[in-house]
């Protein structure tokens, strides 16, 4: 499955790609520049999650992040104002991957399969979610879920009843994910879906 967080070797490889692209920057199209910048942002975000596995988020410095990512300090501040912004970026990019696999229209018609698919997807990001929750940043995930639901709604949300229904669902799925990950993912996605759909 797709994963934004790669190995340290992958980060070094990306660093050399960045150096090469800088040297040939005059020939880059706008799309290539955007692609290069995405590599930089991905490297920064994945470096933060790697560091979060062994130290508290509050103790991680920008210097440590850019050193591990293999990018200049200016590259961090060109893309993010705070460390939390880089974490939010990672979550949003992950939600984009989720969006490519699932559609909100399944919510009422195929609720069981939606829950199973969602939990399967979430399991692939278990370690990073554990780091997120242990660092006290779970609200960033909740915000991303709510934003995803609103932006993915077909047709678009136009009244408060539908809006609060989506927030209700978003809060429910957030709590399920939070406790499932925090408790060690003891239940299978199918077990969780069966419990919820009873």
C-alpha positions as CSV (number, residue, x, y, z in Angstrom):
1,X,0.0,0.0,0.0
2,X,1.1,3.6,-0.5
3,X,3.0,5.2,2.4
4,X,4.3,8.7,2.7
5,X,6.9,7.8,5.2
6,X,10.0,6.2,3.8
7,X,13.4,5.1,5.1
8,X,16.3,7.3,5.9
9,X,18.0,6.1,2.7
10,X,15.0,7.4,0.8
11,X,15.4,10.8,2.4
12,X,19.1,10.9,1.3
13,X,18.1,9.9,-2.2
14,X,15.6,12.7,-2.3
15,X,18.3,15.1,-1.1
16,X,20.5,14.3,-4.1
17,X,17.5,14.6,-6.4
18,X,16.9,18.1,-4.9
19,X,20.5,19.1,-5.5
20,X,20.4,18.0,-9.1
21,X,17.1,19.7,-9.7
22,X,18.5,23.0,-8.3
23,X,21.4,22.9,-10.7
24,X,19.0,22.5,-13.6
25,X,16.3,24.8,-12.3
26,X,16.3,27.1,-15.3
27,X,14.9,24.3,-17.4
28,X,12.2,23.3,-15.0
29,X,8.5,23.7,-15.8
30,X,6.1,24.9,-13.2
31,X,4.9,21.3,-12.7
32,X,8.4,20.1,-12.1
33,X,9.0,22.9,-9.6
34,X,5.8,21.8,-7.8
35,X,6.9,18.2,-7.8
36,X,10.3,19.2,-6.4
37,X,8.7,21.2,-3.7
38,X,6.4,18.3,-2.8
39,X,9.5,16.1,-2.4
40,X,10.9,18.7,0.0
41,X,7.7,18.9,2.0
42,X,7.3,15.1,2.1
43,X,10.9,14.7,3.3
44,X,10.3,17.3,6.1
45,X,7.0,15.6,7.2
46,X,8.4,12.1,7.2
47,X,11.5,13.2,9.2
48,X,9.2,14.6,11.9
49,X,7.4,11.4,12.2
50,X,10.7,9.4,12.4
51,X,11.9,11.7,15.1
52,X,8.6,11.4,17.0
53,X,9.2,7.7,17.4
54,X,12.0,8.4,19.8
55,X,11.4,11.8,21.4
56,X,8.6,14.1,22.4
57,X,7.2,16.3,19.7
58,X,7.8,19.4,21.8
59,X,11.5,18.5,22.1
60,X,12.1,18.2,18.4
61,X,13.9,21.2,16.9
62,X,13.8,22.6,13.4
63,X,17.5,22.0,13.1
64,X,17.0,18.3,13.8
65,X,14.1,18.1,11.2
66,X,16.0,19.7,8.3
67,X,19.2,17.8,9.1
68,X,17.3,14.5,9.0
69,X,15.3,15.5,5.9
70,X,18.5,16.7,4.1
71,X,17.1,20.1,3.2
72,X,18.0,23.7,4.0
73,X,16.5,25.5,7.0
74,X,15.0,28.0,4.6
75,X,13.2,25.2,2.8
76,X,11.3,24.4,6.0
77,X,10.2,28.0,6.6
78,X,9.3,28.5,2.9
79,X,6.7,25.7,3.3
80,X,5.7,25.7,7.0
81,X,5.4,28.2,9.8
82,X,5.4,25.6,12.5
83,X,6.1,21.9,13.1
84,X,2.4,21.3,13.5
85,X,1.9,22.6,9.9
86,X,4.2,19.9,8.6
87,X,2.2,17.3,10.5
88,X,-1.0,18.6,9.2
89,X,0.4,18.5,5.7
90,X,1.2,14.8,6.1
91,X,-2.3,14.1,7.4
92,X,-3.9,16.0,4.5
93,X,-1.8,14.1,1.9
94,X,-2.8,10.8,3.5
95,X,-6.4,11.9,3.4
96,X,-6.0,12.5,-0.3
97,X,-4.9,8.9,-0.7
98,X,-7.9,7.8,1.2
99,X,-10.2,9.9,-0.9
100,X,-8.9,8.2,-4.0
101,X,-10.1,4.9,-2.6
102,X,-13.4,5.7,-1.0
103,X,-16.5,7.8,-1.8
104,X,-18.8,9.5,0.6
105,X,-21.8,8.2,-1.3
106,X,-21.0,4.8,0.2
107,X,-21.7,6.1,3.7
108,X,-25.4,5.1,3.8
109,X,-25.6,2.4,1.1
110,X,-22.5,0.4,2.0
111,X,-21.7,1.3,5.6
112,X,-20.1,-2.0,6.6
113,X,-17.7,-2.1,3.7
114,X,-16.8,1.6,4.3
115,X,-15.8,0.9,7.9
116,X,-13.8,-2.2,6.9
117,X,-12.0,-0.4,4.1
118,X,-11.3,2.6,6.4
119,X,-9.8,0.5,9.2
120,X,-7.7,-1.4,6.7
121,X,-6.4,1.8,5.3
122,X,-5.8,3.2,8.8
123,X,-3.9,0.1,9.8
124,X,-1.2,0.9,7.2
125,X,-0.5,4.1,9.1
126,X,-0.6,2.6,12.6
127,X,2.9,3.6,13.7
128,X,2.5,7.2,12.6
129,X,-0.9,7.5,14.2
130,X,0.5,6.2,17.5
131,X,3.2,8.9,17.3
132,X,0.5,11.5,16.6
133,X,-1.6,10.5,19.5
134,X,1.3,10.1,21.9
135,X,2.4,13.6,21.0
136,X,-1.0,15.1,21.9
137,X,-1.7,16.1,18.2
138,X,-4.9,14.0,17.7
139,X,-6.9,17.2,17.1
140,X,-5.1,17.5,13.8
141,X,-6.5,14.2,12.6
142,X,-10.0,15.2,13.7
143,X,-9.8,18.4,11.8
144,X,-8.6,16.6,8.7
145,X,-11.4,14.1,8.9
146,X,-14.1,16.8,9.2
147,X,-12.5,18.8,6.3
148,X,-12.4,15.7,4.1
149,X,-16.1,14.9,4.8
150,X,-17.2,18.5,4.0
151,X,-15.1,18.8,0.8
152,X,-16.0,15.3,-0.4
153,X,-19.7,15.5,0.1
154,X,-21.7,14.9,-3.1
155,X,-23.8,17.0,-3.5
156,X,-22.1,19.8,-1.5
157,X,-23.4,20.4,2.0
158,X,-25.9,23.3,1.9
159,X,-27.7,23.1,5.2
160,X,-26.8,22.7,8.8
161,X,-28.6,19.4,9.3
162,X,-26.3,17.7,6.8
163,X,-23.3,19.5,8.1
164,X,-23.8,18.3,11.7
165,X,-24.6,14.8,10.4
166,X,-21.1,14.8,8.8
167,X,-19.5,16.2,12.0
168,X,-21.3,13.5,14.0
169,X,-19.9,10.8,11.7
170,X,-16.5,12.4,11.7
171,X,-16.3,12.5,15.5
172,X,-17.5,8.8,15.6
173,X,-14.9,7.5,13.2
174,X,-12.2,9.6,14.9
175,X,-13.0,8.1,18.3
176,X,-13.0,4.6,16.8
177,X,-9.6,5.1,15.1
178,X,-8.2,6.7,18.3
179,X,-9.2,3.9,20.6
180,X,-8.4,1.1,18.2
181,X,-4.9,2.4,17.6
182,X,-4.4,3.3,21.3
183,X,-5.5,-0.2,22.4
184,X,-3.2,-2.0,20.1
185,X,-5.6,-2.8,17.2
186,X,-6.7,-6.0,18.9
187,X,-9.9,-6.3,16.8
188,X,-10.0,-6.9,13.1
189,X,-11.6,-4.3,10.8
190,X,-14.4,-6.8,10.2
191,X,-15.0,-7.1,13.9
192,X,-15.2,-3.4,14.3
193,X,-17.6,-3.0,11.4
194,X,-19.8,-5.8,12.7
195,X,-20.0,-4.1,16.1
196,X,-20.8,-0.7,14.7
197,X,-23.4,-2.0,12.2
198,X,-25.4,-4.0,14.8
